[in-house]
Amino acid sequence: YYEFHNWFDDRAWYPLGRIIGGTIYPGLMVTAAAVYNVFNFFNVTINIRNVCVFLAPMFSSFTVIVVYLLTKEVKSVGAGLVAASMIAIVPGYISRSVAGSYDNEGIAIFCMLLTYYTWIKASKTGSICWSLSCALAYFYMVSSWGGYVFLINLIPLHVLTLMITGRFSHRTYVAYCIMYSVGTILSMQIPFVGFAPVETSEHMAALGVFGLCQIYAFVTYLQANMSTTNFNVLFRTVVTIALAAAGLTFGVATFLGKIAPWTGRFYSLLDPSYAKNNIPIIASVSEHQPTTWASFYFDLQLLVFMFPVGLYYCFRELTDANIFVILYSITSIYFAGVMVRLMLVLAPIMCIMSGIGISTTLAIYMKNIESETPAVPNSKSGKKKASDYPIKSEIATVIVTVVSIFLTTFVFHCTWVTSEAYSSPSIVLAARGHDGNRIIFDDFREAYNWLKFNTPENAKVMSWWDYGYQLTAMANRTIIVDNNTWNNTHISRVGQAMASPEDHSYTIMKELDVDYVLVIFGGMSGYSSDDINKFLWMIRIGGSTPEGEHIKESDYYSSTGEYKVDKDASKAMHNSLMYKMCYYRFGEIMTEQGKPTGYDRVRNQEIGNKDFELDVVEEAFTSEHWIVRIYKVKDLSNRGTV
C-alpha cells in the first residue's frame, strides 16, 4: 500500500509528473488487490486483470442484495424483492457496472447504499454496533469516490428534518454522533481527502448538525430538570449567544482561510451555469451536462412513472426511514437533472421507490381478485358482504394485468438498452449499415498499437485530455495530460497549442517536449464525438489562463456568429493547428455520393480550406476510417534561412 501511496508517475502529465497516492481515491485499487489476494490465499489462480474486469459485476450483485435489505427496512419484503429485481437490470446502473468497467463508481454505489442501509438500522435501533458499521461503510465510500460529499450532507439533512418534525430521539442522537465522529476521523486517513472534512464548506453542514445535536441533547436535559420559567429565560439567552458565537466563528474562520470555499463542482450542482462561466474544464466534460428527458426515459423507462407512486406511499405512512428515502429521492432527482453523470445516484432510489409503488399496488389489488362466490349475510348488520364498488374483481384483474405488462416491457427495454448502448467497449465503435448489419470501427486500437510498435519508448504524445488514460494503458507512451484533470493550467497549455496558428503551436509543443500529436476526426466516418466538436472547449480552456489571453472564442466564429468549418469559417479557425491536422488531405476525399470532395459528414459542410500544407508537423499515421490521426512534430532548424 505504501508503495502505491508513494508512487510518482513520470509518464503522465509530462513534464510535471503526477503523485498517484495524493491525487486518487484508493478504494477501487485496494479492493481489487484484496480480492486478488483472497483468491490466491485459497490457491485459486486468477489474473489481476480478470479481477479488474469482473470487479464491477461482482459488486453490482452485492448492490442487489443491499437494495433488497434497504427496501425491506423501509417498506416490506415484497417491495425489497421488486426493487432488487429492478436494480439488477436497470440501464442507469448497468452503464457503470458492466464487465470491464474498472471505475470508481463500480464499487461506490454499493458503498453508498450500504451506508444508507446501516444508517437506517442505526437510527432505528440506536445501536452502537450499527452506528460503527455505518461509519465503516462511510469510510469505504470516502475511499472509493468523491461523491461521498452527497452522503455526508444527506444524512445530516435527515437528522435536521427529524429535529424539525419532532421525531428526534436518543436513538438518532447516538447513531449520528458515533457515525459522524468515527466516520470523519476515518475519512481523514485517506491522503486525497486529508483535513477536508473539517476545513471545507461542503462538510460544514455535517459539523453544524453534530453541534446542534449536542445543544439539543443539553437543552432536553435542562428542560427535564428545571422549572418552565427558568428554562425559557435560560433557553433564549443560550440560543442567542450560541448562534452569535457560531456565526462569528464561521465568518472569521472563512475570512482567515481556515474554511475553504465550495469547490467548482459543488457550485456547478447548485448553479448549472457556474461551471460554463467560470470553470470551463468542468463544463467541458460530457457527463457534467444537464440531463435531457430522453435520457431519463432511456435509462429508467417504467421507473419514471412508478417513482411518484412509491413517493406517495412513503408520504402516506411517514416513518424515520421513509423520511430518509424521501429526502434521498428529492435531492438525487434534482442533482441528476443538473448533471447527467449523477443518473447513477438516482437509479437506486428510483428502483426503491418503484419497488415500493409496484409492490403496494399489487398487494392492494391482488386481494380484490376473488372467485365468483355468493355473498354471505353479515350477522351484525344484516347486510351482505358486498364489494365496496361494482365489478371490483374485474377492475383489480385489469390493474394487475396492466402492471404485469409494464414490468414485461421494462425487462425488454432494459435488455435492449444494455445490449445496444452499454455492452460495447468504449474504444471499439459500432454502427448499423444501410442493410442493417453491424459495422465495427476499430480505429482506436489500430492507432494505439501503431504508437506502441512504431515510436520510441520515450516518445511524448500530446492529445486532448479525453484520451490520456487510453494512451497510457494501450500505447504505453508518455502523455502531456490525461483524464484526471488535476491541473487546469497544463490542460490550458494544450488547448492553446491546438487553437493557435502553427508557429505559435510549435513553440508550445517544443516547450512541452512533444514528439507526436494525436487528434480524433469524425468527418469521414460520421463519428460526432471528435475533436472538431470539442474544439470550442479547447478554445475556452486555452483562453482561461493568462498565457492564453490572446485566444478569444469570438475569433473562431464566422461573421454571422456561427461555428463553421466551411468557407465562411473565420481566419483563426482555418489557421488553427487543430483544423489543419483534422482536415489535412481531406479536401481530396469524397465521403458521400452526390457531395463535393471534402464534405464533412458530422458538420454537414464542405470544408473551406482544402489546399494547404503543414509546416511544423507531418502526417505519421491515419487509421482506416480516419478517426484517429497522428502527426510527428518536425525538428526545425534553429537557424533562419537567408
N, C-alpha and C positions, 0 to 999 in steps of 0.2 A: 504493500500500500504506500509506503514512504517513497519507494522508487517512482511510483506513479505520481504521487503528490509533488515530487521534486523534478519531474520530467520537464526539460526545456526543449521544445521542438524548434530547431533552427531551420526546418524546411517549410515552415508555414509563416506567413506574414513577413517574408524576406524584405528588407534586411533586419527587421526588428526581432523576429522570432516570437515565440509565444510560450508563456509559462502555463502548462496544461493544468496543473493542480489548482492554480488560483483563478482560473477562468472557466471552470466547468463544474457542473453538478455530478458528483462521482457515483451516485446511486446506481445508475444503469451498468456501469462498468464493474462495480463491486458485486452487484447481483449476478452478472454473467460469470465472473470469476468464481463466486461462491457455488453456483450451480455446477460449473465445470469441476471444481474440487470435490464436491459431494459425489458426483458420478464416479470420479476416479478413485475416491476413497472406497467405494463399493466395487472397484475393479470393473466398472462399466466404461469401456473405451469409447470416447467421443471426442470429436474435434472441436476446438473452441469456436471455430467458425460456425459449426452447426448449432452450438449453444446460442450464439448471437442471432442466427436466423430464426430459431424456433422459440426464442425467449418471449417475444410479444404474444404469439398464440397461446403459450403456456399461461402467461399472466392474464390473458383475456378469459381463460377458463376459470381462473381464480376470481376474476371480476364477476362472472356469472353467479358464483356462489355467494359473494358478498352482497350483490344486488338482491338476491333471494332473502338473505338474512336481514338486510336493512329494511326491505319492504314488509317482511313479516313482522318486524318490530313496530312499523308504522301502522300497518293495517291487519293483514291476515296471511295465513299460509297460502291460500289460493291466489291472492294478489302477488305474493312473492314469486310463485311459480310462473305466473303470466309475465311479470316484469323480467325475471331471469331468462325466459324464453325469448323475449324481445331484445334484450341487450346482447344475446348470443348471435343475432343476425342483423341488427340494425346497421345500415351503412355508415352512419355518423360515427360509430365507434370502430367498425371494421377497417375504416380507412387508415387507422393508425395501429392496428393490431394484426395485420396480415403477416405471414411468414416473410422474413427478410426486412421487416420494418424495425430496424435496430435504432430506435429513437427514444428520447426520454419519456414521451407520452405513452409508450408501450407498457411501462410499469407504473407510471404516475397516476393513471386513472384508477387502477387497483388501489394504490396507496391512499388516494383521496377518498374513495368510497369506504375503505377500511377505517379511515379516521372518522368519517361520519357515523359509521355503524357503532364504533366503540364510544364515540361521544354520546350518542343516543342512549346506549346502555349505561354509561356512566351517569348521565343526567337523570335517568330513570331510577337508578338504584343508589346513587351516591357512594358507590363502591370505590375504595382506593385502588383495588386491583384493576377495575375497568378504566379508571382515570389514568393510571400509569400506562395501561395498554393504549389508550388514546394518545398519550404523549409520545410513546414509542412509534405509533403509526404516523403521527405528525412528523416526527424526526425522519422517518423513512421517506415521507413525502418531500420534506425540505431537501433531502439529499438527492432527490430524483428530478425535480422540476421547479422552475421559477414560479409556476402557478400556485405554489403553496401560499402566496400572499392572499389569494382568494379565500383559502381556508381560515387563515388567521384573522380575517375580517368577518367572515360569515359566522363563525362560532361566537365571537363577542357580540355580534348583532343579535344572535339568538338569545344570549343571556340578557342583553339590554331589553329586548322585547318582552321576555318573561318578567323582568322588573316592572316595566311599564304596565303590563296587563295584570299584575298582582299574582303571578304564578311562580315567582322566585321562591325557592325553598333552600333548606340547608343541603339537600342533595345536589342541587345545581351549584351551590357555593363550593362544596367540596370538590365536585367534578372539575369546575373551571379553574379553581386555584391550583389544583395539582397539575392539571393538563397544561395550563399556561406557564407556570413556573418551571416545571420539569422539561416541557417541550421547548421553551425558549432557551434554557441552558444547553440542551442537547443540540438544538439547531445552530447555536453559535460555534459548535465544534466543526462545522463544515467550512473549510477555508474560503470558499467563494462567497459565503454568507457573512462570516465574521461577526462584527458587532452591529450589523444592520438591524436586528430585532429590537435594539434599544436606542438606535440612533436615527432611523429613517422614518419619514412621515407615514409610510404605508403600514407601519407596525404600531403607531401611536394609539389607534383605536383600541387594540387589544390591551395595551398597557393602561389606557384610561378606564376601560371596563373592569380590569383587575383591581385598580384602585377604588372604583365605585363599589365593587363587591365588598371590600373591606369597610368602607364607610357605611354601606347598607347593613352589614352584619353588626357593626358597632352601634348604629342607631337602633336597630332592633333590640339589642341587649339593653341599651339605656331605657328604651320605651318600656321594657318589662320590669325595670327596677326603679322607675321614677314616677312621680305624680304627673298628670297630664299637663298642668300649668307649667311646672318647671321644665318639663320635657320640651314643650313648644318654644319657650324662650331660648333654651339651650340649642334646640334644633336650628332655629332661624339664625342664631349667631354663628354656630359652627359651619352651617352650609354656606353662609355669606363669606366667611373667612376662607373656607376651603376652596370655593370656586375662584375667589380673587387670587389666592396663592397659586392655584393650579394654572390659571390663565397667565399670571405674571411669569411663572417658571417656564411655561411653554414658550411664551414670547421671547424671553431673554435667551433661552437655550437656542431657539431658532435664529435669533439675531446674531448670536455668537458662533453659529455654525455647528453647534453640538447636535442639532437635529437636522438631518439632511432633508431637503425638499423632495417632493414626489418626483419619481423618475418620469422620463418621457413616455414610456409605455403605459404607466399608470394614468398620466394626464390624458393620453390618447383614448383610454377607455371611458373617461368622464366627458371628454370633448373630442369627438371623432375628427374634427378639423385641426386639432392642435398639431398632430404629427406632420401633416402636409405643410403647414405654415411654418413650423419651427424645426422639426427633425425629419428631413426627407428620407433618411436612411431607414426609419421605422415605417414610414408611409409607403416606401417602395416595395416592401415585402407583400406579395400577393395574399398571403394568409392574414395580413393585417387590414384588409379591405372590408368594408361593411358587407354583411350577408344579404343576398337577394332572397326574395320569397321563393324563387325557383330552387335555390339551394336548400332552403328549409324543407320543401316538399321532396326534393331529390334524396336527401339524406335521412328523412324521418317519415315521410309518407303518412300512414294512418295515425302516427303518434301526434301529428299536428292537430288532429281533430279530437282525439281522445284525451289529450292533455288537459283541456278545460274541464272535462268531466271528472277526472281524478282530482283536480283542484277544488271542484265544487264539493265532492265528498269529504275532502280534508277540512274544508271550512265548516261543513255541517257538523262534524264531530271533532271539535278542537281539543287537542291534547298537546303536551310539550313537544312530542315527537312530530306531530302534524304541523305545528307552527314552524319547526325547523325545516321540514321539506317544503313548506310554503315559501319561506324566505329563500331557500335554495332555488326554488323554481323561478321566483320573480327576478332575483339577481342574475341568475345564469341566462335567462331568456333575454334580458337586457344586454348583457355583455356579449352574448352570441350574436345579437343583432349588430353590435358595433364592430365586431371583429370575427371574420369567418373561421379563424383558427379555433375560437372558443366554442364552436359547434361540438367539439369533443367533450367539453364540460357539460354542455346542455343535454347531450344524448342520454346519459344515465338517468337524469331526473325525468326526462320525457318518458323513458321506459317505466320508471317507477310510478309516475302519475297515471300513465296509460294503463299499467297493470292494475292499479287501484280502481280506475274507472271501469275497465272491462270486467274485472272480477266482481265488483259490487253490482254492476248492471246485470250480469249473468246470474248472480246469486239471487237477485230480486225476482227476475222473470222466470228463472227455472222453476221456482216454487209454484208459479201460476200455471205451469204446464201440467195438466192432470187429465186423467181419463174421464170419459163421459159417464158420470155416476149420478144416480138420483139424489136430489137434495134431501138432507136429513133434518127433521124438525129439531129446533132448539128448545130444550125443556124449560129454560128460564124465560125466554122472551116469547115463546110460542111461535116464533118465526123460523123460516128455513135458513140454513147456512148457505145463502146465495152468494154469488160473486159480487165483489164491490162494484163492478161495472159489467155491462154485457160483453159477451164473447172475450172474456179475459184470457182464457186459454189460447184462443186463436191469435190474439194480439201478442201474447208472450212468445208464441211459436214464431211469429214473424220477426220479432225483435231478436230472438236468439239466432234465427237463420241469417238475418242481415249481419249481425256481429260476426258470425262464423264465416260468411262470405268475405267480409272486410279483412278478417285475420288471414284468410287464404290468399287474398290479393296482396296482403302485406308480405307474406312469405315469398310470393313470386317476384314482387318488386325488389325486395332485398337481395334475392338471388341474382336477378338481372343486373342491378346496380353494382353489386360486388364483382360479378364476372366481367362486366364491361369497363368499369371505371377504376376499380381498386385491386385488380388481380394481375396487372401487368407491371413489370419493373419500370421505374421512372426513367431509366436511360434507354429502354427499348420501346420505341413508339409503335403504335398500331393504328391502322385506319382501314376503312372499307372502300374497296374499289367500286367502279360503276356496276360490276357484275355481282357485287355483294361479298366477294371474297376478301379475306383479311390480308392487308399488306403490312409487312414488317419493315420498320426503318431502324437499322442498327448502326446508325452513323456515329453515335457517341462512343460506343465500344471500339468501333473501327478507328476513330481518331485517337482515342486514349492508347490503344495498342500501338498505333504508329508512333506516338510520342515516346512510349516506353522502349521501343526497339530501334528507333531511328534518331534519337537525340542523346547527347551526353548525359550521364547520370547527374551531373551538377548543373544542368540547364535550368534556367529560371523562366517560368511561364506566367505571363500576365493575361488575365481574363477578368470578366466581371465576377463579383464575389459568389454568385449563384453556383458556379461550377468548381469552386475551390476544393470542397471535400472530395468530389469525384476525381479531380485531377490528382490529388494526393493519394487516394486509395487505389486508383486503377492505372494511372500513368506513372505513379511513384516519382513525381518531379517536384522540385521546389516551386512554391507559388507565392504570389505577392499578397493576395487577400483570399479569405475563404468565408464560409457561412457563419462563422462565429461572430462576425461584425462587431468586435470589441473596440476597434479603433476607427472612428469616423474620419479622422484626418487622413489616414492611409488609404481608405476607400475613396475619399475625395480626390486624392492624387491620381488614382487610376481613372476616375471619371474625367478628370482634366485631360489626361493623355488621350482618352477616347474622343473627347469633344473638341480638341484643339486641331489646328492645321498640322501637317506632317512635321514641319521644322520644330514647332513648339513641342509636339508629342515626342519627337526624338530626344529632346533634351530631358524630358521627364523619364523616358524609358531608360536612358543611359544613367540617369540619377539612381534609378531603381535596379540597375544592372540586369535589365530584361534581355533574354535571348530569343524568346518566341512569344507571339501574341495569338490568342485563340478567341475567335468570335463565333457566335451562333447566328445562322441566317436561315430564314424560312421562306424567302421569296420564291425559291424554286419548287419546294415541296408543299407549301401551304401551311407550314408549321408556324403558328401565330405567336408562340412564346419565345420569340427570337430577340436578338439584341437591338434591332431597329425599333421594335415596340417598347423596349426597356430604355431606349436611348434618352428619353426626356428625364428619366430618373437619374441617369448618369450626369446629365447636364445640371440638374438641380443640386445633386450631392456634390458635384465638382465645384459648383459656384457657391457652396455654403461655407467655405473657409477662406481666409484672407488670401492664400496663394491662388485661389481660383476666382477672385472677384472680377476678373476680366470676362468670365463666362456668364453671359446673360441669356436666360431662357427665351426671351423675346426675339433674340437674334436668330433663333433656329426655326421660327415660324415664317410662313410665307407672308407676302404683302397683305393678304386678306386675313391674317391671324390664324391660319390652319397649319397643322403638322403634316407636311407633304414630303414626298421623295421625288416627285416628277419635275418637270421643267420650271414649275412655279416655286419650287423649294428655294429657301434662302441661300445666299452665298456661303454663310457659315456652315450650313448643313452640307452643301456639296463639297466643301473643302475639309470637313472633319475627317479624322482618321477612321472613325467607325464607318462612316458612309463609304469611304473608298475601299476598306477591307471587305465589307459585305458585298459591294456591287462591282468589285474588280472582275473584269471579263464577263460580267452578267449581261452586258448590252449585246453580246454576240449570241445569246441563248434565246430560243423560242420555247416558252413554257406552256403555252396553250394554243390550240388551233384557232386561227382567226384573230389572234392578238399579235401585236408587234413584238419584235425582239426586245428583251429587257423588261418584260411585263412582270411586275411583282404580284404574285398570286395572293399574298396576305393583304397588302395595302390596296390592291386592285388599281394600280397606277403603273404607267410606263415611266421608268426612271429617267430623270432629266439629264444626268451626266453619264454618258455611255463610253466616251472615248477619252480615257485618261490612263496615265501610268503611275506607278508607285515609286517614290524616291527613297524612302528610308526603310522600307520593309519589302520583302519579296515573298511571293507565294511559295509555301513549302508543302502544303497538303490541303486537299479539298475532298471531303467524304463523298460517297456515292451519290447521295441526294442533295449535296451542297449544304447540308445542315450545319456541319462543323467545318470551319476554315481556319487554317493555321498559317501564320506568317513568321518568317525569320527576320529579326532585326539586323539590318546591314551594318557592317563595320566601315563607317565612312572615314575617309582620310582626314587627319587632323590638320591638314594644310589646305588653304584655299587654292583655287586654280587662277592662273594669270591669264 
